[in-house]
Amino acid sequence: MKEATIGRPGKTTIAKRDREKAKQMRQREKDERRAQRKADKPERRPTASGEDPDLEGLRWGPQAPLFYIASYELAAKMQLRAAEVSDLSRESAATRAL
């Protein structure tokens, strides 16, 4: 028993053909943009030590105490400002009505 098909078998509709052409066009444009970005990207040269340039100079393992102190200070500042930021009393009546 044959399955029911929309339209005649083997007959592509104009709309389907147009969708497929548009899809192929978008893919071509995407490939061109990707190739352009790759061409524009500066070439990375390996460092003298052979390390990845993005990772060069990073210190692995436990960090100096000053690093942690700075992080804690930033967290404290953010927590202290949270009440000020969430204070809606300075907002207009229209904003508070939302």
N, CA and C atoms as a LAMMPS dump frame, in Angstrom:
ITEM: TIMESTEP
0
ITEM: NUMBER OF ATOMS
294
ITEM: BOX BOUNDS ff ff ff
-5.0000000000000000e+02 5.0000000000000000e+02
-5.0000000000000000e+02 5.0000000000000000e+02
-5.0000000000000000e+02 5.0000000000000000e+02
ITEM: ATOMS id mol type element x y z
1 1 1 N 0.846 -1.182 0
2 1 2 C 0 0 0
3 1 3 C 0.89 1.243 0
4 2 1 N 0.626 2.151 -0.905
5 2 2 C 1.422 3.369 -1.016
6 2 3 C 1 4.376 0.042
7 3 1 N 2.001 5.13 0.536
8 3 2 C 1.692 6.196 1.481
9 3 3 C 1.143 7.39 0.716
10 4 1 N 0.275 8.118 1.371
11 4 2 C -0.295 9.305 0.743
12 4 3 C 0.771 10.39 0.653
13 5 1 N 0.854 11.05 -0.484
14 5 2 C 1.822 12.136 -0.65
15 5 3 C 1.081 13.394 -1.035
16 6 1 N 1.681 14.481 -0.704
17 6 2 C 1.108 15.77 -1.075
18 6 3 C 1.625 16.097 -2.467
19 7 1 N 0.735 16.403 -3.351
20 7 2 C 1.149 16.679 -4.725
21 7 3 C 1.468 15.378 -5.439
22 8 1 N 2.061 15.501 -6.569
23 8 2 C 2.41 14.312 -7.332
24 8 3 C 3.819 13.856 -6.984
25 9 1 N 4.03 12.539 -6.934
26 9 2 C 5.37 12.039 -6.609
27 9 3 C 6.39 12.509 -7.643
28 10 1 N 7.552 12.905 -7.148
29 10 2 C 8.62 13.335 -8.031
30 10 3 C 8.456 14.74 -8.574
31 11 1 N 7.419 15.41 -8.177
32 11 2 C 7.149 16.754 -8.682
33 11 3 C 7.47 17.754 -7.572
34 12 1 N 8.479 18.576 -7.773
35 12 2 C 8.806 19.576 -6.768
36 12 3 C 8.03 20.844 -7.042
37 13 1 N 7.583 21.416 -5.965
38 13 2 C 6.843 22.658 -6.118
39 13 3 C 7.812 23.817 -6.256
40 14 1 N 7.328 24.899 -6.804
41 14 2 C 8.162 26.094 -6.977
42 14 3 C 8.599 26.613 -5.615
43 15 1 N 7.695 26.607 -4.637
44 15 2 C 8.032 27.101 -3.303
45 15 3 C 9.143 26.269 -2.677
46 16 1 N 9.065 24.952 -2.855
47 16 2 C 10.099 24.074 -2.296
48 16 3 C 11.443 24.345 -2.963
49 17 1 N 11.407 24.537 -4.275
50 17 2 C 12.641 24.835 -5.009
51 17 3 C 13.233 26.161 -4.542
52 18 1 N 12.363 27.158 -4.341
53 18 2 C 12.827 28.468 -3.87
54 18 3 C 13.429 28.363 -2.473
55 19 1 N 12.795 27.579 -1.605
56 19 2 C 13.34 27.395 -0.245
57 19 3 C 14.709 26.739 -0.307
58 20 1 N 14.846 25.741 -1.164
59 20 2 C 16.122 25.045 -1.292
60 20 3 C 17.2 25.973 -1.848
61 21 1 N 16.839 26.802 -2.846
62 21 2 C 17.805 27.766 -3.397
63 21 3 C 18.22 28.773 -2.328
64 22 1 N 17.257 29.247 -1.54
65 22 2 C 17.567 30.209 -0.48
66 22 3 C 18.478 29.572 0.563
67 23 1 N 18.218 28.324 0.889
68 23 2 C 19.043 27.611 1.869
69 23 3 C 20.475 27.466 1.353
70 24 1 N 20.604 27.097 0.072
71 24 2 C 21.933 26.965 -0.522
72 24 3 C 22.654 28.311 -0.567
73 25 1 N 21.915 29.383 -0.844
74 25 2 C 22.493 30.726 -0.881
75 25 3 C 23.001 31.121 0.506
76 26 1 N 22.187 30.872 1.538
77 26 2 C 22.611 31.191 2.909
78 26 3 C 23.857 30.408 3.287
79 27 1 N 23.911 29.131 2.894
80 27 2 C 25.079 28.312 3.209
81 27 3 C 26.319 28.834 2.497
82 28 1 N 26.163 29.239 1.221
83 28 2 C 27.302 29.808 0.49
84 28 3 C 27.797 31.083 1.155
85 29 1 N 26.843 31.965 1.552
86 29 2 C 27.217 33.211 2.212
87 29 3 C 27.912 32.93 3.536
88 30 1 N 27.412 31.956 4.265
89 30 2 C 28.021 31.589 5.545
90 30 3 C 29.448 31.079 5.324
91 31 1 N 29.625 30.232 4.306
92 31 2 C 30.96 29.712 4
93 31 3 C 31.907 30.832 3.587
94 32 1 N 31.393 31.802 2.808
95 32 2 C 32.218 32.942 2.401
96 32 3 C 32.623 33.791 3.601
97 33 1 N 31.663 34.031 4.517
98 33 2 C 31.988 34.807 5.722
99 33 3 C 33.023 34.077 6.571
100 34 1 N 32.873 32.763 6.695
101 34 2 C 33.828 31.971 7.473
102 34 3 C 35.217 32.057 6.851
103 35 1 N 35.292 31.936 5.518
104 35 2 C 36.581 32.022 4.828
105 35 3 C 37.191 33.42 5
106 36 1 N 36.355 34.456 4.949
107 36 2 C 36.835 35.83 5.12
108 36 3 C 37.381 36.046 6.524
109 37 1 N 36.639 35.546 7.53
110 37 2 C 37.12 35.683 8.917
111 37 3 C 38.446 34.963 9.106
112 38 1 N 38.558 33.793 8.485
113 38 2 C 39.795 33.029 8.6
114 38 3 C 40.945 33.77 7.934
115 39 1 N 40.667 34.399 6.778
116 39 2 C 41.711 35.149 6.069
117 39 3 C 42.102 36.406 6.85
118 40 1 N 41.132 37.043 7.52
119 40 2 C 41.404 38.27 8.271
120 40 3 C 42.084 38.001 9.612
121 41 1 N 41.953 36.796 10.096
122 41 2 C 42.501 36.458 11.416
123 41 3 C 44.026 36.481 11.366
124 42 1 N 44.623 37.196 12.299
125 42 2 C 46.086 37.241 12.274
126 42 3 C 46.668 35.855 12.571
127 43 1 N 47.742 35.561 11.889
128 43 2 C 48.372 34.263 12.09
129 43 3 C 49.086 34.259 13.438
130 44 1 N 48.872 33.218 14.2
131 44 2 C 49.532 33.126 15.501
132 44 3 C 50.809 32.331 15.341
133 45 1 N 51.834 32.917 15.806
134 45 2 C 53.108 32.225 15.752
135 45 3 C 53.384 31.619 17.119
136 46 1 N 53.916 30.423 17.147
137 46 2 C 54.237 29.836 18.452
138 46 3 C 55.323 30.651 19.142
139 47 1 N 55.249 30.697 20.442
140 47 2 C 56.238 31.447 21.205
141 47 3 C 57.547 30.681 21.235
142 48 1 N 58.577 31.353 21.689
143 48 2 C 59.898 30.73 21.741
144 48 3 C 59.886 29.492 22.627
145 49 1 N 59.061 29.544 23.685
146 49 2 C 59.024 28.41 24.604
147 49 3 C 58.142 27.281 24.08
148 50 1 N 57.429 27.53 22.97
149 50 2 C 56.558 26.511 22.412
150 50 3 C 55.18 26.483 23.048
151 51 1 N 54.905 27.453 23.934
152 51 2 C 53.602 27.504 24.606
153 51 3 C 52.552 28.128 23.701
154 52 1 N 51.321 27.824 23.992
155 52 2 C 50.199 28.455 23.3
156 52 3 C 50.197 29.934 23.708
157 53 1 N 50.114 30.871 22.739
158 53 2 C 50.162 32.297 23.076
159 53 3 C 49.045 32.731 24.032
160 54 1 N 47.884 32.071 23.963
161 54 2 C 46.793 32.436 24.868
162 54 3 C 47.073 32.012 26.3
163 55 1 N 47.896 30.992 26.474
164 55 2 C 48.169 30.466 27.807
165 55 3 C 49.516 30.905 28.356
166 56 1 N 50.296 31.56 27.514
167 56 2 C 51.631 31.958 27.931
168 56 3 C 51.56 32.914 29.119
169 57 1 N 52.355 32.661 30.094
170 57 2 C 52.432 33.541 31.252
171 57 3 C 51.432 33.213 32.353
172 58 1 N 50.488 32.302 32.101
173 58 2 C 49.553 31.926 33.158
174 58 3 C 50.271 31.057 34.174
175 59 1 N 49.921 31.262 35.399
176 59 2 C 50.532 30.484 36.463
177 59 3 C 49.51 29.472 36.956
178 60 1 N 49.821 28.212 36.797
179 60 2 C 48.904 27.154 37.183
180 60 3 C 49.009 26.878 38.676
181 61 1 N 47.952 26.387 39.242
182 61 2 C 47.953 26.023 40.66
183 61 3 C 47.48 27.17 41.526
184 62 1 N 47.726 27.065 42.81
185 62 2 C 47.261 28.114 43.744
186 62 3 C 47.857 29.471 43.382
187 63 1 N 47.023 30.493 43.501
188 63 2 C 47.451 31.849 43.173
189 63 3 C 47.936 32.576 44.425
190 64 1 N 48.554 33.693 44.204
191 64 2 C 49.042 34.507 45.314
192 64 3 C 47.854 34.998 46.148
193 65 1 N 48.034 35.187 47.46
194 65 2 C 46.934 35.629 48.327
195 65 3 C 46.303 36.941 47.874
196 66 1 N 47.074 37.846 47.263
197 66 2 C 46.514 39.113 46.826
198 66 3 C 45.432 38.917 45.762
199 67 1 N 45.565 37.873 44.958
200 67 2 C 44.559 37.574 43.942
201 67 3 C 43.229 37.257 44.621
202 68 1 N 43.268 36.451 45.663
203 68 2 C 42.041 36.077 46.365
204 68 3 C 41.447 37.263 47.108
205 69 1 N 42.299 38.08 47.687
206 69 2 C 41.811 39.251 48.424
207 69 3 C 41.059 40.184 47.478
208 70 1 N 41.598 40.404 46.292
209 70 2 C 40.937 41.268 45.312
210 70 3 C 39.579 40.688 44.921
211 71 1 N 39.494 39.378 44.777
212 71 2 C 38.219 38.737 44.43
213 71 3 C 37.203 38.912 45.543
214 72 1 N 37.645 38.743 46.776
215 72 2 C 36.737 38.896 47.916
216 72 3 C 36.269 40.342 48.054
217 73 1 N 37.172 41.296 47.805
218 73 2 C 36.788 42.703 47.88
219 73 3 C 35.736 43.036 46.827
220 74 1 N 35.921 42.525 45.631
221 74 2 C 34.942 42.757 44.567
222 74 3 C 33.594 42.146 44.943
223 75 1 N 33.595 40.947 45.489
224 75 2 C 32.343 40.299 45.892
225 75 3 C 31.642 41.114 46.974
226 76 1 N 32.402 41.638 47.929
227 76 2 C 31.812 42.446 49.001
228 76 3 C 31.197 43.726 48.44
229 77 1 N 31.907 44.384 47.528
230 77 2 C 31.377 45.605 46.918
231 77 3 C 30.071 45.326 46.179
232 78 1 N 30.03 44.217 45.454
233 78 2 C 28.822 43.865 44.704
234 78 3 C 27.656 43.589 45.649
235 79 1 N 27.927 42.907 46.76
236 79 2 C 26.862 42.607 47.714
237 79 3 C 26.352 43.87 48.393
238 80 1 N 27.25 44.799 48.69
239 80 2 C 26.834 46.038 49.337
240 80 3 C 26.017 46.913 48.397
241 81 1 N 26.306 46.866 47.111
242 81 2 C 25.585 47.683 46.134
243 81 3 C 24.268 47.056 45.701
244 82 1 N 24.054 45.785 46.003
245 82 2 C 22.845 45.086 45.553
246 82 3 C 21.586 45.763 46.08
247 83 1 N 21.591 46.186 47.32
248 83 2 C 20.414 46.843 47.893
249 83 3 C 20.132 48.163 47.176
250 84 1 N 21.174 48.894 46.87
251 84 2 C 21.024 50.172 46.178
252 84 3 C 20.481 49.982 44.764
253 85 1 N 20.963 48.972 44.088
254 85 2 C 20.549 48.716 42.71
255 85 3 C 19.105 48.232 42.658
256 86 1 N 18.7 47.435 43.632
257 86 2 C 17.345 46.88 43.608
258 86 3 C 16.313 47.801 44.251
259 87 1 N 16.723 48.988 44.682
260 87 2 C 15.801 49.951 45.288
261 87 3 C 14.965 50.603 44.189
262 88 1 N 13.662 50.333 44.205
263 88 2 C 12.782 50.834 43.154
264 88 3 C 12.094 52.147 43.532
265 89 1 N 12.392 52.694 44.709
266 89 2 C 11.703 53.918 45.147
267 89 3 C 12.031 55.111 44.248
268 90 1 N 13.183 55.09 43.584
269 90 2 C 13.57 56.2 42.712
270 90 3 C 12.999 56.068 41.307
271 91 1 N 12.327 54.968 41.019
272 91 2 C 11.741 54.757 39.688
273 91 3 C 10.459 55.546 39.542
274 92 1 N 10.098 55.847 38.31
275 92 2 C 8.877 56.593 38.04
276 92 3 C 7.65 55.699 38.312
277 93 1 N 6.501 56.33 38.436
278 93 2 C 5.27 55.584 38.699
279 93 3 C 4.953 54.638 37.54
280 94 1 N 5.243 55.074 36.331
281 94 2 C 4.989 54.223 35.162
282 94 3 C 5.844 52.948 35.207
283 95 1 N 7.089 53.108 35.618
284 95 2 C 7.978 51.943 35.71
285 95 3 C 7.518 51.015 36.808
286 96 1 N 7.115 51.582 37.955
287 96 2 C 6.65 50.73 39.059
288 96 3 C 5.344 50.018 38.712
289 97 1 N 4.556 50.593 37.812
290 97 2 C 3.288 49.97 37.44
291 97 3 C 3.519 48.7 36.618
292 98 1 N 4.651 48.607 36.007
293 98 2 C 4.95 47.408 35.208
294 98 3 C 5.089 46.254 36.148
